[in-house]
Amino acid sequence: MKKVIYVMGVSGCGKSTIGTLLAQDLGIPFFDGDDFHPESNITKMSSGQALNDDDRQGWLETLNDLAKKQLENNSCVIVCSALKQKYRDILSDTIEDDTEWVHLVGSFNQILERVNSRADHFMPSELLKSQFDTLENPECAIKIDISLSPQEIIKKIKQELMNTSEFGLFGLGVMGKSLCRNLANNGFKISMFNRHVDGVEEDVAINFKAQYPELSRAEAFDDISAFVNSLQQPRRIMLMVNAGKTIDYVIEDLLPHLSENDIIIDGGNSNYKKTKERYDYLKTKGIHFIGTGVSGGEEGALKGPSIMPSGDIDAYNKVAPFLETISAKDKNGLPCCTYVGPEGSGQFIKMVHNGVEYVEMQLLAEVSTILETLGQNPDEVSQTLQSWKDIADSYLLEITTAIFKKKEGDDWLVNKVLDKAGNKGTGNWTAISSAELGVPSTLIASALFSRYISFYKEERIQLNEKFQTKTTSELNITTNDVLEAYQFARIINHYQGFKLIAEASNKFEWDLNLSEIARIWTNGCIIRSTLMEELVEVFKHTTNILTNPKLIDLVNTYKPAAKKVVSQSILNDVATPALSEAIQFLNGITTAYASANVIQAQRDYFGAHTYLRLDDASGKSHHTDWN
Ligand code: 6PG
């Protein structure tokens, strides 16, 4: 990566000597800032007057232009005292990320003695004192002790320049490890950290580094301070630790070692409200916080996940080159990573992604049960699902096709898996958020509660004996009906998921771009599908997919089959909660005059909650003594 290396420090610290040697050693151009003063500054200085900030402004801008021009072709070394932060801001304007500061540090007496011992130099101590008074110590600089020999100094600067990592990964669980390998495979110099727990987690980072050749340049740590210090500033540290309280503990552990403007990225499935709290808290400490959804599981993280970052756009821009490079690419080659919006919006959409994922999984579970009820064995179910690829292709369809094929001995493995579905909480949050926002995500609730029902295994066995009367089922439907019912429910699922995002975007003023969200979900993530690809276009024109003519046609075409499949399933005691709910929801959302009039009358009856009347356009509330 090309860099401008500014060597800075008070007069007499040896900038020109060190700068020249460094440039020679690195084989890059050297520039002495003093050679770029305008005529007026030179005249002023020769008459013994000190330059003021106005005099310096144009000169610093010239050096900044020089740096930018050099960066087009090569790295370079520029020497300049750059004592104040505002001078350094001008020098690095728009090239902050490509700038390295080397600060030559010495004591007052050391420098005074050194200059005055030179035969042809004399510096009055007042002049040096004013330099020290003006100096604002830079935070993001490689600090070099000038008592070292020039050779040692050059060696140290080179070490610091080469050794600092561009990106830090904190937490080497399955996802953290895969992301490290992905970053390293993409040529990034990374530092990796995993905690040390006696007898449980020992030398995790070191052992991991030893396992993969692509990590040969990576630095491995189990000491937080060393890890943080190995990173270039502003530091970019991505946390891949368990969501929840652990994130707060890790933040507290990191904070004492961080500097202003460092960036923490939380890549876990964190609650979006917590992300906002952490963002606000870290802002008070001068640290940027980016909450990002990461989807794709272990393989996705390694080969290219879908990444959903949110927070401050400026902070995002500093991590974008890393996240966008390691992300999956869409069909046009664009990264499946985009700045989603402010606060915790990235983690909000990841949460909804998981809600949609729960439903897609539940629908596949239901349709495969129906196919089995139709008499298909797992191999045949797999073949049927495979044949749906042309019109219903998705990652989840693909993996379910593979799952039904997998044999262990003579039997299919899927038949040996205990029928209790686990969850890590994101589906739960999606249902809670829907309720809080007043959005009817009924399919997500249905898929979530189906997992909960599955957990009552013992009760299910007991009640099965008392209530399940049908021993053989005869479903009067075709596999094509099942496919159409499945596609029908998927459209409703995507309608509900994006509706939830659109409503949150309005409520929190996040200004989310639904088309972009659909786009970054077309690859890398668990819910990637051809339907998602279609939605990228659909959302360019509407925020409501049920207003799109093609989808309206599809829903109308598929609905009869969905009704048939669901009614046959009900008649035969086959549980199909998500498929059924898709029909119920569509019936509800397309009913012009709903039964809610009765609810309003009941509320007014027992609680005098009042009601509005269709025949009173004034909007006045009415109350009736219904007795
Ligand atoms: C993904 C997944 C991933 C994970 C979740 C869901 O997008 O890569 O959603 O985040 O699978 O942990 O898990 P549960 O089903 O356990 O809630």
Boltz pocket constraint, residues with backbone or C-beta under 6 A from the ligand:
constraints:
  - pocket:
      binder: B
      contacts: [[A, 269], [A, 294], [A, 295], [A, 296], [A, 297], [A, 354], [A, 357], [A, 422], [A, 423], [A, 424], [A, 425], [A, 426], [A, 427], [A, 525], [A, 526]]
      max_distance: 6.0
